Amino acid sequence: MKNNIYILAFLTLFLSSCISVNVSSDYDSKTNFSSYSTFAYSKSGIDKAEINDLDKKRILRALDAELLIKGFSKSENPEVLVSFFTKSNEQIDVNRNNFGWGFGGGFIGGSFGTNVSRSTQGILYIDLIDTKTNELIWQGKGSGYLTTGNVEKKEARIKEFVSKILEAYPPETN
């Protein structure tokens, strides 16, 4: 019975670490997205992001790679400004385990335990702003659990966030 508890705990931890990024997007339906091919970053917007500079660099590198794949090029006179911001929520789960056998309302044998787990869910917003009108034309949002402690895993997770969010760009318009 005790081994089953450990296996269940391991599977829960393993599966929760594999949870993908939940993505949504919104856009101005009157925008002709095929007219955009150049971009630059909105320094003032990115400076406001409440994350450390290392993570900002990771996000910027991931954005560069994904936007280049989509046919954009960096420009001193861009058609689109790219900005991003983040939010995070720490979640604390408390689980009480009361395993045992009983009859007639009584409890015989078994084990008791309380498990406390903490996880951080991060949200990354990516904004595309038309430089002529200075208006938001597209926003993508990705939320999921963050990886900390291992630089390679953190960088891979950030790339996954950016890639999944930008899958929704350009939007399919009718």
C-alpha positions as a printed Julia matrix, in Angstrom:
174×3 Matrix{Float64}:
   0.0    0.0     0.0
   2.81   2.41    0.87
   4.52   1.75   -2.49
   1.29   2.67   -4.28
   1.28   6.03   -2.53
   4.84   6.74   -3.7
   4.03   5.69   -7.25
   0.95   7.92   -7.27
   2.94  10.87   -5.91
   5.66  10.35   -8.54
   3.15  10.13  -11.38
   1.39  13.27  -10.2
   4.67  15.16  -10.04
   5.79  13.82  -13.43
   2.53  14.63  -15.18
   2.31  18.1   -13.67
   5.81  18.9   -14.92
   4.71  17.97  -18.46
   1.67  20.24  -18.52
   1.65  22.33  -21.64
   1.16  26.04  -22.04
  -2.46  27.22  -22.2
  -2.73  29.82  -24.95
  -5.25  32.4   -26.05
  -5.1   35.45  -28.27
  -7.09  38.51  -29.2
  -6.76  40.86  -32.15
  -8.25  43.77  -34.06
 -10.39  42.12  -36.73
 -10.02  45.12  -39.05
  -6.22  44.71  -39.25
  -4.5   43.42  -42.39
  -1.82  41.3   -40.72
  -0.17  40.39  -44.03
   0.99  44.01  -44.36
   3.45  43.67  -41.46
   6.97  42.41  -42.05
   9.28  44.44  -39.79
   9.51  44.74  -36.03
  11.4   46.28  -33.16
  10.99  46.04  -29.42
   9.2   48.57  -27.26
  11.94  49.28  -24.74
   9.64  51.23  -22.42
   7.13  48.35  -22.36
   9.72  45.65  -21.77
  11.47  47.68  -19.07
   8.23  47.54  -17.07
   8.14  43.72  -17.09
   8.61  42.58  -13.5
  11.12  39.81  -14.12
  14.87  39.65  -13.89
  17.08  40.75  -16.76
  18.21  37.19  -17.52
  14.63  36.07  -18.13
  13.99  39.2   -20.23
  16.96  38.23  -22.42
  15.62  34.68  -22.71
  12.21  35.96  -23.81
  13.77  38.39  -26.3
  15.91  35.63  -27.86
  12.87  33.37  -28.14
  10.82  36.19  -29.7
  13.61  36.95  -32.21
  13.72  33.32  -33.32
   9.95  32.91  -33.64
   9.36  36.23  -35.41
  12.14  35.5   -37.92
  10.53  32.12  -38.64
   7.27  33.96  -39.32
   9.0   36.13  -41.96
   9.58  39.26  -39.89
  12.86  41.13  -39.87
  14.2   43.61  -37.34
  14.17  47.22  -38.45
  15.07  50.7   -37.29
  11.75  51.81  -38.84
   9.44  48.96  -37.86
   5.81  48.49  -38.78
   5.19  46.66  -35.51
   6.48  47.2   -31.98
   6.71  44.1   -29.82
   6.25  44.3   -26.08
   5.62  41.78  -23.34
   4.74  41.61  -19.69
   4.4   38.86  -17.15
   2.35  37.86  -14.14
   2.81  34.98  -11.75
   0.72  33.24   -9.14
   2.08  30.95   -6.48
  -0.22  28.09   -5.68
  -0.02  26.15   -2.42
  -1.81  22.82   -2.23
  -2.33  21.05    1.09
  -3.41  17.42    0.89
  -4.26  15.29    3.89
  -3.86  11.57    3.49
  -5.93   9.42    5.76
  -5.45   5.84    4.68
  -6.83   3.09    6.84
  -9.52   0.59    7.44
 -12.56   0.97    9.59
 -15.97  -0.3    10.37
 -18.88   1.15   12.23
 -17.36   4.62   12.18
 -14.13   3.47   13.82
 -10.64   3.69   12.37
  -8.14   0.89   12.67
  -4.52   1.07   11.47
  -3.35   2.95    8.38
  -1.31   6.1     8.04
  -1.8    9.83    8.27
   0.12  12.52    6.49
  -0.09  16.0     5.12
   1.6   16.95    1.88
   2.23  20.57    1.03
   3.26  21.42   -2.5
   4.05  24.78   -4.03
   4.02  25.65   -7.68
   4.25  28.87   -9.62
   2.02  29.51  -12.57
   3.37  32.12  -14.92
   1.53  34.18  -17.5
   3.32  35.77  -20.45
   1.56  38.38  -22.57
   2.99  39.35  -25.96
   1.69  42.56  -27.53
   2.03  43.71  -31.14
   1.48  47.42  -31.65
   1.06  49.17  -35.0
   3.69  51.92  -35.14
   1.61  54.2   -37.41
  -1.47  54.24  -35.19
   0.26  53.33  -31.9
  -2.6   50.89  -31.25
  -2.56  47.32  -30.01
  -3.38  45.04  -32.96
  -2.69  41.6   -31.47
  -2.14  40.12  -28.02
  -1.17  36.58  -27.19
  -1.28  35.08  -23.72
   0.31  31.91  -22.46
  -0.04  30.46  -18.99
   1.56  27.43  -17.45
   3.82  26.21  -14.73
   7.32  27.61  -14.56
  10.57  25.76  -14.23
  13.14  27.11  -11.84
  16.49  26.0   -10.55
  17.83  24.58  -13.82
  18.95  27.14  -16.41
  18.56  24.83  -19.42
  15.06  23.75  -18.4
  14.08  27.36  -17.7
  15.31  28.49  -21.12
  13.49  25.6   -22.82
  10.27  26.44  -20.96
  10.48  30.11  -21.99
  11.01  29.06  -25.63
   7.98  26.79  -25.33
   5.85  29.65  -23.94
   6.84  32.04  -26.76
   6.51  29.43  -29.5
   3.06  28.29  -28.35
   1.8   31.86  -28.02
   3.02  32.9   -31.46
   1.43  29.84  -33.09
  -1.74  31.94  -32.98
  -0.13  34.7   -35.11
  -1.22  35.75  -37.62
  -4.83  35.11  -36.74
  -7.05  33.38  -39.24
  -9.33  36.16  -40.41
 -12.26  35.8   -42.8
